[in-house]
Amino acid sequence: MPIPERDVMQEVEMKARRAQYHLDTLNGEINRWLALPNVPMIREYTKFEEGIHVFRVDIGLVPQVIPMLLGDFVCCLRSCLDQLAWGLAHLDPKRVFSEREQRNISFLIFKQRDGTYENRRSLFPSTVAGQFDTLQPYLRGNAYRDDPLWQLNELWTMDKHRMIPSNCTVITVALPGPSSTWKQFVHYFDDHLEVRFPLVSYMSSKMQFKPQFSLEILFGERMGAFEVSPVRLNEINDFVRGDVLPRFACFFP
């Protein structure tokens, strides 16, 4: 019995839907964790010897299920692109690839147009290669790090070698009165944050000094050049499913 022809786009969409499932589960776990009453853990105390009143915020560790789900999402979404690339490279059934060329077939994501890009580009029909050209991060110049495909590829590279770092970062400290007045009293540490009000002001003022804190999880290298938020993950997913995949669907019957 002959092997039935593959429906490339159907298989790619199946992989993309699986990525969506992992992303939805990830978003649910993030929201569930941030809704816990002790996240963040806030303590309030006075240091009389230093003349300050302190609000200390301990961030805590991100639950392991969150970076694991992130890895599942990234792997599925990036894999669907490579499966798409394989189908695109084999559109011409008469073309024969060497073993090395077969290994090099992948969805093109490059921050610069160099010899490697040209070599990989040649593995596809010219019309397909032209579509790849319109999507490359190198088109953004030095801002290639803002490209959703580059960000997806960077997360995928991280996940292949280690669990993607997941950091809970204080992004907003809402202080009483003008922020410029109290900003100087906010102190950041590796594992916590402190707001240190002068005790004289705290005891004598009629203002409500209790600050409000807002947290967000960021994925990537902490304090490094590459971090993405959960919102950005959803944007990357929407870009791949809503923009990238439809561009290439027309190449398949």
C-alpha positions in Angstrom: 0.0 0.0 0.0 1.5 3.4 -1.0 2.3 5.9 1.8 -0.3 8.7 1.6 1.0 12.2 0.8 1.5 14.4 3.9 -0.6 17.4 4.5 2.2 19.7 5.6 0.0 22.7 6.7 -2.3 20.4 8.7 0.7 19.0 10.6 2.1 22.4 11.1 -1.2 23.7 12.5 -1.4 20.7 14.8 1.9 21.7 16.3 0.9 25.3 16.5 -2.3 24.3 18.4 -0.2 22.3 20.8 1.9 25.4 21.4 -1.3 27.4 22.1 -2.3 24.8 24.6 1.0 25.1 26.5 0.8 28.9 26.3 -2.8 29.0 27.7 -1.7 26.6 30.5 1.4 28.8 31.2 -0.7 31.9 31.4 -3.1 30.2 33.9 -0.2 29.1 36.1 1.3 32.6 36.1 -2.0 34.2 37.1 -2.7 31.6 39.7 0.7 32.1 41.3 0.6 35.9 41.3 -2.9 35.8 42.9 -1.6 34.0 46.0 -1.9 36.1 49.1 1.8 35.8 49.9 3.1 36.9 46.5 4.8 39.1 47.0 5.5 38.7 50.7 5.5 42.2 52.3 6.7 42.9 55.8 6.6 46.2 57.7 8.8 47.2 60.6 10.7 50.1 62.2 14.5 50.4 62.7 14.6 52.9 65.5 18.4 52.8 65.6 18.6 53.9 62.0 15.5 56.3 62.2 13.6 54.6 59.3 10.4 52.7 58.8 10.8 49.9 56.3 8.5 48.1 53.9 10.3 45.0 52.7 9.2 43.0 49.7 10.5 39.5 49.2 9.9 38.2 45.6 10.3 34.5 46.2 11.1 31.8 43.7 9.0 31.2 40.6 7.3 27.8 40.7 9.2 25.2 38.5 6.1 24.4 36.5 6.2 27.9 35.0 9.6 27.6 33.2 8.8 24.0 32.3 5.5 25.1 30.5 7.4 27.9 28.9 9.9 25.4 27.4 7.0 23.2 26.1 5.4 26.2 24.4 8.6 27.5 22.9 9.6 24.0 21.6 6.3 23.4 20.0 6.1 26.8 18.3 9.6 26.8 17.0 9.2 23.1 15.9 6.1 24.0 13.8 8.3 26.5 11.9 10.9 23.9 11.2 8.3 21.4 10.1 7.0 24.1 7.8 10.5 24.8 6.4 11.0 21.0 5.7 7.8 21.0 3.6 8.8 24.1 1.8 12.2 22.8 0.9 10.7 19.6 -0.5 8.0 21.3 -2.7 9.9 20.2 -5.8 9.8 16.4 -5.6 12.6 16.1 -8.2 15.2 18.0 -6.1 17.7 15.8 -4.3 19.4 17.0 -1.2 22.7 15.8 0.2 22.8 14.5 3.7 24.4 17.8 4.9 21.8 19.9 3.1 19.0 17.9 4.8 20.5 18.6 8.2 20.6 22.4 7.3 16.9 22.7 6.4 15.3 24.9 9.0 13.1 28.0 9.2 15.4 30.9 8.5 15.9 33.4 11.4 19.0 35.5 11.0 20.2 38.7 12.6 22.6 39.4 9.7 22.6 38.5 6.0 25.8 36.6 5.6 27.2 33.6 3.7 25.4 31.2 6.0 22.1 32.8 5.3 22.6 32.7 1.6 23.6 29.1 1.8 20.5 28.1 3.8 18.3 30.3 1.6 19.4 28.3 -1.5 17.8 25.2 -0.1 14.3 26.7 -0.9 12.6 27.6 -4.1 13.2 31.2 -5.1 9.6 32.3 -4.3 9.8 30.8 -0.8 13.2 32.3 -0.2 11.8 35.7 -1.1 9.2 35.3 1.6 11.9 34.4 4.1 13.7 37.6 3.2 10.8 39.7 4.3 10.7 38.2 7.8 14.4 38.4 8.8 15.5 40.1 12.0 18.4 41.7 10.2 15.9 44.0 8.5 15.7 45.8 11.9 19.4 46.5 12.0 20.7 46.9 15.5 17.1 46.5 16.8 17.1 42.8 15.8 16.5 41.9 19.4 13.0 43.4 19.2 12.0 41.0 16.5 9.5 38.3 17.6 11.1 35.5 15.5 14.6 36.3 16.9 13.1 36.3 20.5 11.4 32.9 19.9 14.7 31.5 18.5 16.6 32.8 21.5 14.2 31.2 24.0 14.4 28.0 22.0 18.2 28.0 22.1 18.1 28.6 25.8 15.7 25.8 26.4 17.8 23.3 24.5 20.6 23.7 26.9 19.0 24.7 30.3 15.8 25.7 31.9 14.9 29.2 30.7 15.5 31.6 33.6 12.3 32.9 35.1 12.6 36.0 37.2 9.9 37.8 39.2 10.7 41.5 39.0 9.2 44.4 40.8 8.1 46.7 38.0 6.0 49.3 39.9 6.3 50.9 43.3 3.3 53.2 43.8 4.3 55.7 46.6 2.3 58.3 48.4 2.4 61.8 46.9 4.7 62.8 44.0 6.9 59.9 43.0 9.9 62.2 42.7 9.6 62.9 46.4 9.9 59.3 47.6 11.8 57.6 44.8 15.1 58.1 46.6 13.8 55.9 49.4 13.4 52.8 47.2 16.3 50.3 47.5 16.8 47.3 45.3 18.7 44.1 46.3 19.3 40.8 44.6 16.4 39.0 46.3 14.2 41.7 47.8 13.3 45.4 47.7 13.0 47.9 50.6 11.2 51.2 50.8 12.8 53.1 53.7 10.8 56.1 54.9 12.5 58.5 57.3 10.9 57.8 60.7 10.3 61.4 61.5 8.3 61.9 58.3 6.5 58.7 58.7 5.4 59.4 62.3 4.5 63.0 61.9 2.8 63.0 58.5 -0.9 62.6 58.0 -0.3 60.9 54.6 -0.8 57.2 54.1 2.7 56.0 53.5 2.0 52.4 52.6 3.2 51.8 49.1 1.6 49.5 46.5 3.7 46.9 44.6 3.1 45.4 41.2 5.0 42.3 40.0 5.7 40.8 36.6 7.5 37.6 35.6 10.2 38.1 33.0 11.8 35.2 31.0 15.5 35.3 30.0 18.7 36.6 31.4 18.1 38.5 34.6 19.3 42.1 34.2 20.7 41.0 30.9 20.2 42.1 27.3 17.3 39.7 26.7 14.1 39.3 28.7 10.5 38.8 27.5 7.3 39.2 29.4 4.2 36.9 29.3 2.5 39.6 27.2 5.3 39.4 24.7 5.0 35.6 24.6 1.4 36.0 23.5 2.5 38.6 20.9 5.1 36.2 19.5 2.6 33.4 19.3 0.0 35.6 17.6 2.7 36.7 15.1 3.7 33.2 14.2 0.1 31.9 13.9 -1.5 35.0 12.4 1.2 36.3 10.1 4.0 33.9 9.5 2.1 30.6 8.8 -0.4 32.2 6.4 2.4 33.7 4.3 3.6 30.2 3.4 0.2 28.3 3.2 -0.2 29.3 -0.4 2.7 27.2 -1.5 0.9 24.0 -0.6 -1.9 22.6 -2.7 
